[in-house]
Amino acid sequence: MTGANRKLHIAAETRKGDESLRAAQALLAVGLHNDAVTRMYYAAFHYACAALASIDVQVRSHRALQSLFSLHLVKDGRLPFARAKDLRRLQGYREAADYDVEFHFDRSGADEELEVAVRFIAAIRTLLIDGGWLNGPTAQP
């Protein structure tokens, strides 16, 4: 992928991530906590894909995302291990919220996961802005 194409791809991934985060906030507002947590994961997923695209690594599955993120962004010191833990946590809760019929988030738990997602996204935005891939503020509301 060329630099210009990569920049467009990163912008598209972060735009999808921002939309997912806004959807999560809207779902929280109407009390759909499990669905909100699912959207929080997808917000983080798209930002993680954008971060990997910035170093020309493409993701083909959710499972691959975890290992590629750790290998290329954490192991080399670009991001702290805590961000890999955040991504793994959000993915685990997304799976539970989607597939475990007995699993239910209350508002407090969903709010906690929103903090995790916002923290993760802020770290990726900072990485992308510092790398010249994005313009704008380093934190999402």
Secondary structure, DSSP 8 states (H G I E B T S, - for coil): --HHHHHHHHHHHHHHHHHHHHHHHHHHHTT-HHHHHHHHHHHHHHHHHHHHHTTT----SHHHHHHHHIIIIITTSSS-HHHHHHHHHHHHHHHHHHH-TT----HHHHHHHHHHHHHHHHHHHHHHHHTTS--S-S---
